[in-house]
C-alpha cells in the first residue's frame, strides 16, 4: 500500500482531458503522456504482455500462480478526465485526520468544501482526504482506479502465497466522452469477465446503468428586419425554444434520482438564421428510453409542420443497460459482494446514473460490473477522495482474485436463470 498515494498524486498531475469535438483516438495528445508512463511502470513491476497500441489502449497480464483451472478475469480503468472542468495543472492537497469541518480549498476564490453542502464528507471524519486547490478537478475519476489496480497487482506479485488465476488489466482513453470501449479488443483481452474500477464512494457495486442516447437539433431560420418581419421572419431561436419547452420540465438531472430517467440539454447556441441544441437522453427502462426518443422526434416534427422551416435532428444511441448481459452470469457480481463483506465493506448495490466502459464492454461480450474507486464529486473543483477508501479498493481487487481461484470451476460455468 505504501506506493498507492504516491502513484495517485503523480497521475493526477498529468493533464489527460479528453475532447468530444476531436475525431482522433485518443481525442487529445496529452493522454499519451500518462499512457506511456503507465506502460513503463507496468513493465518495471514485471507484468507480462504489456501492450500500448496505436490508439493508446494499454493492456497487461499478471500470470497465474496456480495450476488449478481458474477463469481469466480483468480489471479496467480509464485515464482521461472530463472535459467539463479543467484538468490542467492539478495541485492535489492532503488533509490529515479530517475534523468534519469546512475545508478551505482556495482562499483567493473563497472556495470551500463544506459538509453542509456535501454531507457525505461526515462519514470520513478522522480519515485522510485528498482534495483539489479549488481551481481544477482532481482526477480521481478514474486515476484512482488505475492506481488501485496497479497497486493490487504489485501486492499480488509481492505475496505469491495468495493463489490466483491469470489476471488481465486494461487502461483506456476517452471514457469521459463515451468512446472508451469503442476500440477495446475484447477477444485479445481474453478475460471471461472484468470489473471497471470506476465507481464513487466506498462500497459501490453496480451492474445496471442508463440506456443512453445523444441528440443534436439544428433549426434553420430566416432573418428579416424586425420592423417588416410579420409573416416573413422565422426566428430559429424561438422555434428551438418551442421544441425544448415541450420536454417534461421535471424530468431533468437536477430533479431526478434512482432509476428515474431524464432529458439533459447541455448546450444551446444560435441566432435568427440558425440555432442548435445538444442534449442527452437517459433511462434505465428500455421501453421508457424508446418513449423519450420518440417524444423528442415528435416535438421536432411538430415544429417542422408549424414553422414550415428546415429542422434537422441527429439522434444516436450511445450505450445500453448492461444488466441484460450481467444477470446470466450473476456469480461475477456475487463474488465481488463476497469480497467486500469479507473486508468489512458494506456493499451498496444500486443502478449507475450514468454510463461506464463496462456497459459497452458487456454488450461486446465482456461482462463487466463496476466497483467503487472511492472518490466523490467527480468532474469539478469539489472532487475529493479518502485514502482509506482507495486502500479498501485495492484489498477488494486482491480478494476477488483470491476468491475466484478458490471457488470450483463450475461456479462460473453453470447457467444462471
N, C-alpha and C positions, 0 to 999 in steps of 0.2 A: 504493500500500500504506500510505501514511502515515496514512490515516484508519481502517484496519481495526481496530486495537486500541481506538482511541477509541470507535468505534461499538459494538464488543462490550461494553466496560466500561459504556457508557451503557445499553445494552439490558438487561444482566443486573440492573441496579439497579432495574428496574421489575418489580414483582410481577405475574406472569401465571399463577399456578397455576390449573389447571382443576379442576373439581369433578364427580366422577362421580354425585353424588346430585342434581345440578341437571338440570332438564328444558329449560333455556333454551339458546340458541345465540347468542353464546358462553356457556359454562356459568358464567362469572364476569364481572362487570362490569370488573374490573381489566384484563382482556385488551384492552379498548377503548383503554386508555391507550397501550399500545405500538402498537396498530394505527393509531391516529391520528397518532402520531409518525412512524411509517414512511411513512404516506401523504404527509405533508408533506415528508419527506425525499426521497421519490421524485419528487415534483413539483418540488422545488428543484433536483434533479440534471438535470431536463429530460426524464425519461421521459414517454411519452405514454400515453393511455388509462388513467390512474391511477384505479382504481375501488375504493372501500371500500363493500361492500354492507351490507345491514341485518343480516347475521349475522356481520360482522367478517371476511369473506373479502376479501383485498386482492390485486388484480392490476394489472399494468402492462406496458408494451411498450417495448422498445428497437427502433426501426425498423431495417430492413435498410439497409446502406450499400453494397450491390452490386446491379447489375441482373441478375446471374445468378440462375437459378431455384434456390432453396435452401429446404429444408423449414423451417417454423417449429418451433423447439424451445423447451422450457421448463425452468425451474429452480424448485424448490418447497422451502419450509421451513415449519416451524410455530413460532408464537411463544408457545404455552402451555408451562408447565413442569409436571413431575409433581406430583400431589397426595400422593405417597408421602413427601415430605420438604419442610420449609419452604422457600419461595421468597421470603419477606418479608425486607426489609432485608438484601439481599445485599451484602456488603462484599468485593469481589474484591481480591486482592493479587498483585502481580507479583514473581516470583522470578527475578532476573537470573542468568544463567550458572550454571544448576543444577549442583551439585557431586556429585550422585549419593548424597547422604546423606539422612537423615531430614529432613523439613520440618515444623517445629512450626507447626501451624495455629492452635491455641488453647491458650495456657499455662494458663488458668484450668481448662479441662476436660481438660487433658493429651491433646489430640487431635493425633495425629501422622500425617502421610502418609509411609509408610515403603516403600522399595523391597524390603524383606524380605517385606512382605505384598503389595505391588503391584509385582512385578518389572519390569513394562513401563516403569516410571519410568527404568530404567537406560539405555534407548535414547535418552533425551533429555538426557543429560549434556552440559553446555555450552550448552544452549538456554534460552530464556526461557519460563517457565511462568506461567500464571495459575491461582491456587488460591483456595479459599474461606477464610473465617476460622474454619472448624470448627463453625459453628452453622447453616449453611444449605447447600443445594445451590448450584451455581454458575450453572447455566442454559445451559451450552454446548449442551445438548440442548434447543432447537435454535437458540438465538440466535446461536451461531457460524455456523450455516448461513445465517441471514439476513444477518449482517454480511459473510460471504464473497460471497454473491450480489450484494448491493448494491455492494460494493467492485469486483467484477468488471465490473458494468455501468458504474460510474464509469470504470474503466480503459479499457473499450472506447469510451466517449464521448470520453475524452481522447486516444485513439490511433486515429483514423479510418483510419489506414493498414492496420489489421487488418480484412480483409473478413469480413463475417458476414451471415447472413440475419436475418430477424425473430426476436427473442427475447422470449419471454413469461416473466414471473416471477409467482409466486403465494405468498402467505403465509397460513397457515390457523390457526384456533383449534382447541383441543380434540383435538389429535392424541394426547395422552397418555392420554386416556380413550376412545380408539378411534373418535372421531367426526370426525376431521379432514377426511375426504373425503366425509362424508355430504351436504354441501350445496355441494360443489365443482362448478361448472358446466363440465363438460369441453367441451361444444360451444362455449360462449362463449370458453373459453380458447384454442381453435383451434390448438393445437400438435399436430404429428404424433406427438411423443413428448416426454417430460420426464425430468428427474432430480431425485430428492429429495436434498438435501444434508443428510443426517441420519444418516450412519454415524459410526463411532467413530474408531479410530486411522488414521493416515495410510496410504493405500494401499487401504483397504477399497473393494470394488466388489461389489455384491450384487444378484442378480436372483432369488434364492429366499428364501422366508420361510415361517414356520409357517402351516399351516391352524389356525384358532383358533375356539374356542367358549367361552362362559361359561355357568356353571350356578349356580343357587341351589336349595338343598334346604331345605324347611320341614317340620319334624316337629311334629305336634300330639300332646301327651301328656295324661295325666290325673293330677292331683295328689291324693294321698290321704295322710293321716297315716302316717308310715313305720312306726309301731307296728302298724298294721292294713292294711298295703298289699298283703299277699300276694294275688295273682291279681286285684288291683284297680288298683294304680298302673301307669301307663305313663310311664316317665321318658323324656321326649323327648331329653334329653342322651345317655342310654345308647343309644337307638335310632340317633341320628345318629352316635354314635361307632362303632357297628357297621357302618354304611354306609361311613364313611370308612376304617375299618380294612380293608375289603375291597379297597381300591385297592392296586396294587403298591407296596410301600414303597420300592423302589429307583428308581421312575420319578417322581422329583421334581426340581425345578430344581437343587437343590444336589448331585445325584448324576448328572447327565446333561450331555452336551456334543454338539457337532457336529449331526448330523441326528436325534439321539435325542429323542423326544417325552417329555411329562410330564403329570402332574396337579399342579396347584398350588392347595392350599387356603390362601386368603389372609385369610379372615375367618370366625370362629366366634363366635356369641353364643347365649345361651339360658338356660332354666331348665326345671323339670319340665314345665310346661304347653306350652312351645314352644321349639324350638331351631332355629337356622338356620346354614347354612354357605354361603359363596360360594367358588367355585373357577373356575379356568380350565383348559382342556384344549388342548394344543398337540401337533402332529405335522406333519412335512414330507410324509410319505407319506399320500395321501388315503385309502387302504384302512385303514391303521393309525389314522388320525384317526377314521374311522367306527367302528372296533372300540372305541376308547376311549370314545366317546359311548355305544355300546351297552352296554359293561360297566357304566358308571355307571347307566344306566337299569335294567339287570338287578338291580344291587345295591339300588336303591330299591324295585323291585317285590318282591324277596325280603323286604325289611324290612317292606313293607306286609302281606305274607302272614303273616309270623311274628309281628308285633306287633299285628296287627288294629287299626291306627290310621291316621289320615289322614296321608299324606306327600305333599307337593307337590314336583314337580321342574320347574323352568323351565330349559330347555336351548336355547341360541340360538347359531347360528353367527355369528361376528364378521367374519372375512375369510378369504381362501384364498391358496394359494401362487401368487404372480404368475409363477413360472417358466413356467406353461402359456401365458401371454399374451406373455412376453418371447421365448421361443425362436423363434417365427415371424418375429420382427423383430430377430434377434440382432446385426446390424451396429450397432445403437444401443449395445450393450454393448462391441463391439469398438472403436468409435471412442473410448469413454471409456478403455478399456485402452490404446489407442494414445497418447492424450493424456498419460496418466500416465507411460508409458515414455519419451515424448519429453522429459519434465521430470525424468527421473531418479528417478521414484517407482515402486517395485515393487508391482504390483497384488496385492492379497490378495483373491482371489475365493472367497467362502465363503457358505454359507447364513446368513440372519439368524435368530438365535434370538429371534425376536420378530416384531413387525409394523411397518409403516410406512404412511404415507398412500399410498405407491406401490403397495401391494398392492391396496387398494380401487380406486385410480385406474386401475390396469391392467385390472381387470375392468369398469370403467366406460368403457373404450375409449381410455385414455391410457396406453400402455406406459411404465413409469416405474421404471427401475433406481435403486439407491441408491448414493450416493458418500459417502466419508468427509467429516466436518466437522472431525475432529481431536481430539475430546475423549475422556476416559476416566472411568470410574467414575460414570456418569450416575446421577441420582436420589438422590444422597446427599452428605454433607459432605466426602467424599474426592474429589469431582469436580475434575478439572483439565484444562487444555488447553495444549499447547505452541504458542506463537505461530508458530513456523516451520511447523507443520502447517496452521495457518489460512492462511498465505501460500501454501502449496502448493495448498490447495483453491481459492483464488482463481485461481491460474495454470491449474489443471486446467479450471475453468469457461471461462476465456478460450480455452484451447487447443481444447476441444471445439467451441466456436463457430467457431473458425478452421478446424479440420479438416472440420467439417460443410459449410462453404461451399466448401472446396477439392475435395471429392470429387464425382465425376459423380453426377448426379441418380439414375441407375439403381441406384446403391449402395443407395438407400433404398427403391426401388420393386420390386426383384426379390423373388420369393418365396423364403423360406428353408425348407428341408425339415428 
